[in-house]
């Protein structure tokens, strides 16, 4: 393991060729020493994503899967190959601002009780994305993930979930953050990063909750800034594959943590 809190970066790619070059160029340009170890896991893309990495970024470790094994398993796969004391999990549609890695890393170094530090995410037009959230409730899910979303876009339950009542300008402990960009302390992870029962979606909510149950803090840091193109495929159309996967993961998450609550009450 590198001395001085070395950093490994994992990017999971699935048909990400339109976004990967900007993401990887931003990592090359990041103000961070020693240079991070970068691993890209390609989940059987059909758009040339793996070839793009192999031909254009020889310094990057490329892990190619013969099938789409899901997001959580791909992250865990890269984690086992990583060497850094800290691990940055990054979506391929993220562009890292030059100082962001250094700010998150410094916060983790200076606050040993923090297991996860997440940046401020901006839309391509520079507006804020609500990337840190309060925990889900059934009402939250119904208002965010059904046809009611369009009828009640500014409902108080939704605003509370998105923390829209807060200016997002201070460092703050939060319930959970989007898995699009988060820096993790290896010491806090134990034997795995994410629960592989979550093929996609809710793995980030589950990870944050697990860390908090183990006594660690999850922190949002507004001074670390990244741009996120945020492909909202799960919100498109009345019914699609991603919306189905989101619902399935919510059910798994609800059952997993409901059983934990019942065990605690015994």
Residue, then its C-alpha position, 0 to 999 in steps of 0.5 A: x500500500x502506498x505511503x501517505x494515503x495513496x489513492x486508487x480510482x475506480x470507474x465502472x463503464x457500460x457503453x460509456x464511450x461518449x463520456x469516458x474520454x472527458x472523465x479520464x482526461x480530468x483525472x490525468x489533469x487532477x492536482x494530486x500527488x502521488x498520481x492515483x492508481x486508476x482502474x476501469x472496469x468494463x461491463x461488456x460494453x458494445x460501443x468500444x469503451x474498452x478499446x478506447x481505454x486500452x488504446x488511449x490510456x496505457x497507464x490505466x488498469x483495464x478490467x474487462x468482463x465478458x458480461x455485465x456483472x452489475x455495478x456493485x460487483x464491478x466496484x468490488x472487482x476493482x477494489x480487490x485490485x486496488x492498492x490505495x489507502x483511499x478509494x474514489x468510486x467515480x461514474x464515467x459521466x463525471x468530470x473532476x475539477x483539478x482540486x477536488x481529489x486533493x480536497x476530499x483526500x485532505x478531509x479524510x486524512x484530517x478527520x479519522x472518523x469519516x469513512x466517506x467524503x463526497x463532492x459538490x456535483x454540478x449539472x453541465x450548465x453549472x447549476x447544483x445537483x442535489x447529490x446528498x440526500x436524507x434517507x428514503x421513506x415509502x412516501x419519498x419513493x412513491x413521490x419520486x419514482x411513480x407518475x406522482x413525480x410530475x404531479x408533485x415535483x415540489x412536494x415537502x417530502x421530496x424537498x426534504x429528501x433532496x435537502x432542498x431546504x439547505x444551501x449546500x455551502x457547508x461541510x456537513x454529515x449527511x445520510x447518504x450521497x449519490x454513488x456517482x462520486x465518493x471517496x472512501x477510507x479503505x480501513x472502513x470497508x472491511x472485506x467488500x465495498x458494496x453489497x452485490x445483491x444490488x445489481x444497480x441502484x441503492x448500492x450507494x444508499x446501502x453502503x452509507x447506511x452500513x458505514x453509519x451503523x458501524x460508527x463512521x461518518x458520511x460527509x458532503x464537501x462543497x469545496x470539492x467540485x465535479x461536473x456530472x452529466x447524470x444520465x437519468x435513464x431511470x426517470x424516462x418513460x412510464x416503464x423501462x428496464x432501469x426503472x424496473x431495476x430501481x424498483x427491484x433494488x428498492x425492494x431488496x434494500x427495504x427487506x434487508x434493512x427491515x429484517x435488521x430492524x426486527x433483529x434489533x428489536x428482539 
